[in-house]
Amino acid sequence: MSLDRAVMLFAGVVVLVSVALTRWVDPAWVWLTVFVGLNLMQASVTRFCPAAMLFRRLGVRPGTAFR
């Protein structure tokens, strides 16, 4: 799995968990979904992504988006 796919998978999982927490725990969890969306938009413009840095340190091979 490339770094790009790992970041997209992680973002998708966090969004789905956030939606479940929003539905069954507390509506304030929607802010986690907002944070993930804003982070994805920021990463697409600046090419800086904290999740990509973490996955890179864990040894995930680089993809084309986060070099």
C-alpha positions as a Markdown table, in Angstrom:
| # | Residue | x | y | z |
|---|---|---|---|---|
| 1 | Met | 0.0 | 0.0 | 0.0 |
| 2 | Ser | 1.4 | 3.4 | -0.9 |
| 3 | Leu | 1.5 | 6.4 | 1.4 |
| 4 | Asp | -1.3 | 8.1 | -0.6 |
| 5 | Arg | -3.7 | 5.2 | -0.3 |
| 6 | Ala | -2.9 | 4.9 | 3.4 |
| 7 | Val | -3.7 | 8.5 | 4.0 |
| 8 | Met | -7.0 | 8.3 | 2.1 |
| 9 | Leu | -7.9 | 5.1 | 4.0 |
| 10 | Phe | -7.1 | 6.6 | 7.3 |
| 11 | Ala | -9.2 | 9.8 | 6.5 |
| 12 | Gly | -12.1 | 7.6 | 5.4 |
| 13 | Val | -12.0 | 5.6 | 8.6 |
| 14 | Val | -11.8 | 8.7 | 10.8 |
| 15 | Val | -14.8 | 10.3 | 8.9 |
| 16 | Leu | -16.9 | 7.1 | 9.3 |
| 17 | Val | -16.0 | 6.8 | 13.0 |
| 18 | Ser | -16.8 | 10.5 | 13.5 |
| 19 | Val | -20.2 | 10.1 | 11.8 |
| 20 | Ala | -21.0 | 7.1 | 14.1 |
| 21 | Leu | -19.9 | 9.0 | 17.2 |
| 22 | Thr | -22.0 | 12.0 | 16.0 |
| 23 | Arg | -25.1 | 9.8 | 15.6 |
| 24 | Trp | -24.8 | 7.7 | 18.8 |
| 25 | Val | -22.7 | 9.6 | 21.3 |
| 26 | Asp | -22.8 | 13.4 | 20.9 |
| 27 | Pro | -23.5 | 15.8 | 18.0 |
| 28 | Ala | -20.3 | 17.7 | 18.8 |
| 29 | Trp | -18.3 | 14.8 | 17.2 |
| 30 | Val | -19.2 | 16.3 | 13.8 |
| 31 | Trp | -16.2 | 18.7 | 14.4 |
| 32 | Leu | -13.9 | 15.7 | 13.9 |
| 33 | Thr | -15.3 | 15.3 | 10.4 |
| 34 | Val | -14.9 | 19.0 | 9.8 |
| 35 | Phe | -11.3 | 18.8 | 10.9 |
| 36 | Val | -10.6 | 15.9 | 8.6 |
| 37 | Gly | -12.2 | 17.7 | 5.6 |
| 38 | Leu | -10.3 | 20.9 | 6.2 |
| 39 | Asn | -7.0 | 18.9 | 6.6 |
| 40 | Leu | -7.6 | 17.1 | 3.3 |
| 41 | Met | -8.2 | 20.5 | 1.6 |
| 42 | Gln | -5.1 | 22.0 | 3.2 |
| 43 | Ala | -3.0 | 19.0 | 2.3 |
| 44 | Ser | -4.1 | 19.2 | -1.4 |
| 45 | Val | -2.9 | 22.8 | -1.6 |
| 46 | Thr | 0.3 | 22.7 | 0.6 |
| 47 | Arg | 1.3 | 19.1 | 0.2 |
| 48 | Phe | 1.8 | 19.0 | 4.0 |
| 49 | Cys | -0.1 | 16.3 | 5.8 |
| 50 | Pro | 0.6 | 15.2 | 9.4 |
| 51 | Ala | -0.9 | 11.7 | 8.7 |
| 52 | Ala | 1.4 | 11.3 | 5.8 |
| 53 | Met | 4.4 | 12.2 | 8.0 |
| 54 | Leu | 3.3 | 9.6 | 10.6 |
| 55 | Phe | 2.8 | 6.8 | 8.0 |
| 56 | Arg | 6.2 | 7.7 | 6.4 |
| 57 | Arg | 7.8 | 7.2 | 9.8 |
| 58 | Leu | 6.0 | 3.8 | 10.1 |
| 59 | Gly | 7.7 | 2.7 | 6.9 |
| 60 | Val | 4.8 | 3.0 | 4.4 |
| 61 | Arg | 6.4 | 3.4 | 0.9 |
| 62 | Pro | 5.9 | 6.8 | -0.7 |
| 63 | Gly | 3.3 | 7.5 | -3.3 |
| 64 | Thr | 3.1 | 10.4 | -5.7 |
| 65 | Ala | 1.2 | 13.0 | -3.7 |
| 66 | Phe | 3.2 | 13.3 | -0.5 |
| 67 | Arg | 6.9 | 13.3 | -1.4 |
